[in-house]
Amino acid sequence: MIKCVSRLISTLSGKEEFGCDVSGIAIRRLPASRWEDYRRLRLTALGTDPAAFGSSVEEEETYGMDAWQQRIGSALFALSGDVPVGMISLVFRNRIKTSHAADIFGMFVDEHFRGKGVGEALLKSAITLASAGGEIVKIALMVNPAQNAAFKLYEKHGFAVVGKLKKELKVDGLFHDTYVMEKFL
Ligand SMILES: CC(C)(COP(=O)(O)OP(=O)(O)OC[C@H]1O[C@@H](n2cnc3c(N)ncnc32)[C@H](O)[C@@H]1OP(=O)(O)O)[C@@H](O)C(=O)NCCC(=O)NCCS
């Protein structure tokens, strides 16, 4: 099992960046120039776990470079060597009345890397990042409870169900409810 103490690391340039090193896996941001790696992993996620996400391959495979380069800025990646094998997005809300909250989206770990603590390292990193500035008081996310691994992972890290959206997703003709979960920092 991966042991990860996520933290803000000081780089040689003196600039603070986010980082977390674990055995064989590093949690890092990727620059906009790596947008094709991000696109590849995201389309894999939407393809292998369609009931986990509100979006779909059909929609996102039409997105252009600009959209991927914009979105990659919110993502943290689990890198095996230099290859992204997992990711999570933490989005800080930018409106005055809601900027005390952040949202998690797009949590995914490649099937071959599951069960080793990678998802946990990603989630802990996102929580650490949200906490770092001292301004964020809660993190929110939505999860299909049929994604049992994800639901259990969120519960383990202090997210509680605060609402249920009935028949929120329709995947291959089947309706799925979605839970809204929140964690207070
Ligand atoms: C959810 C997901 C990211 C977990 O990644 P992972 O790297 O396999 O998870 P970890 O190995 O870090 O497991 C951490 C915790 O998650 C939960 N968990 C992980 N796999 C589980 C499983 N098969 N069954 C039940 N709980 C599980 C457990 O609480 C586990 O802690 P424990 O080992 O102390 O029991 C991964 O299964 C995934 O990508 N699923 C498909 C996409 C998805 O559902 N995304 C969520 C969108 S909201």
The ligand as a Tripos MOL2 file, in Angstrom:
@<TRIPOS>MOLECULE
LIG
   48    50     1     0     0
SMALL
NO_CHARGES

@<TRIPOS>ATOM
      1 C1        -12.4560    5.0640   -7.0730 C.3       1 LIG1
      2 C2        -11.0410    4.7960   -7.5380 C.3       1 LIG1
      3 C3        -10.4050    6.0960   -7.9970 C.3       1 LIG1
      4 C4        -10.2520    4.2220   -6.3490 C.3       1 LIG1
      5 O1         -8.8810    4.1650   -6.7320 O.3       1 LIG1
      6 P1         -7.8750    3.0890   -6.0870 P.3       1 LIG1
      7 O2         -6.5110    3.5530   -6.3940 O.co2     1 LIG1
      8 O3         -8.2160    1.7130   -6.5100 O.co2     1 LIG1
      9 O4         -8.2030    3.2530   -4.5370 O.3       1 LIG1
     10 P2         -7.2330    2.9460   -3.3080 P.3       1 LIG1
     11 O5         -6.4270    1.7360   -3.5920 O.co2     1 LIG1
     12 O6         -6.4820    4.1920   -2.9870 O.co2     1 LIG1
     13 O7         -8.2530    2.6150   -2.1310 O.3       1 LIG1
     14 C5         -8.4970    3.5400   -1.0960 C.3       1 LIG1
     15 C6         -9.8350    3.2910   -0.4540 C.3       1 LIG1
     16 O8        -10.8770    3.3240   -1.4350 O.3       1 LIG1
     17 C7        -11.8970    2.3470   -1.1090 C.3       1 LIG1
     18 N1        -11.8680    1.2820   -2.1210 N.ar      1 LIG1
     19 C8        -10.9930    1.1430   -3.1320 C.ar      1 LIG1
     20 N2        -11.3080    0.0730   -3.8780 N.ar      1 LIG1
     21 C9        -12.3990   -0.4880   -3.3040 C.ar      1 LIG1
     22 C10       -13.2180   -1.5970   -3.6300 C.ar      1 LIG1
     23 N3        -12.9520   -2.3830   -4.6950 N.pl3     1 LIG1
     24 N4        -14.2930   -1.8460   -2.8660 N.ar      1 LIG1
     25 C11       -14.5980   -1.0750   -1.7930 C.ar      1 LIG1
     26 N5        -13.8420    0.0260   -1.4400 N.ar      1 LIG1
     27 C12       -12.7570    0.2980   -2.1860 C.ar      1 LIG1
     28 C13       -11.4950    1.8190    0.2490 C.3       1 LIG1
     29 O9        -12.0440    2.6720    1.2250 O.3       1 LIG1
     30 C14        -9.9850    1.9470    0.2160 C.3       1 LIG1
     31 O10        -9.4200    2.0330    1.4850 O.3       1 LIG1
     32 P3         -8.9740    0.6570    2.2320 P.3       1 LIG1
     33 O11        -7.9560    0.0340    1.3280 O.co2     1 LIG1
     34 O12        -8.4160    1.1340    3.5300 O.co2     1 LIG1
     35 O13       -10.1990   -0.1840    2.3440 O.co2     1 LIG1
     36 C15       -11.0050    3.7630   -8.6870 C.3       1 LIG1
     37 O14       -11.6660    2.5960   -8.2730 O.3       1 LIG1
     38 C16       -11.6460    4.2550   -9.9640 C.2       1 LIG1
     39 O15       -11.0150    4.9250  -10.7840 O.2       1 LIG1
     40 N6        -12.9510    3.9120  -10.1710 N.am      1 LIG1
     41 C17       -13.6560    4.2600  -11.4010 C.3       1 LIG1
     42 C18       -13.9280    5.7400  -11.5440 C.3       1 LIG1
     43 C19       -14.7960    6.3120  -10.4360 C.2       1 LIG1
     44 O16       -15.6710    5.6620   -9.9030 O.2       1 LIG1
     45 N7        -14.5770    7.5740  -10.1560 N.am      1 LIG1
     46 C20       -15.3140    8.3200   -9.1680 C.3       1 LIG1
     47 C21       -16.0290    9.4490   -9.8280 C.3       1 LIG1
     48 S1        -17.0390   10.3500   -8.6200 S.3       1 LIG1
@<TRIPOS>BOND
     1     1     2 1
     2     2     3 1
     3     2     4 1
     4     2    36 1
     5     4     5 1
     6     5     6 1
     7     6     7 2
     8     6     8 1
     9     6     9 1
    10     9    10 1
    11    10    11 2
    12    10    12 1
    13    10    13 1
    14    13    14 1
    15    14    15 1
    16    15    16 1
    17    15    30 1
    18    16    17 1
    19    17    18 1
    20    17    28 1
    21    18    19 ar
    22    18    27 ar
    23    19    20 ar
    24    20    21 ar
    25    21    22 ar
    26    21    27 ar
    27    22    23 1
    28    22    24 ar
    29    24    25 ar
    30    25    26 ar
    31    26    27 ar
    32    28    29 1
    33    28    30 1
    34    30    31 1
    35    31    32 1
    36    32    33 2
    37    32    34 1
    38    32    35 1
    39    36    37 1
    40    36    38 1
    41    38    39 2
    42    38    40 1
    43    40    41 1
    44    41    42 1
    45    42    43 1
    46    43    44 2
    47    43    45 1
    48    45    46 1
    49    46    47 1
    50    47    48 1
@<TRIPOS>SUBSTRUCTURE
     1 LIG1         1 GROUP 0 **** ****
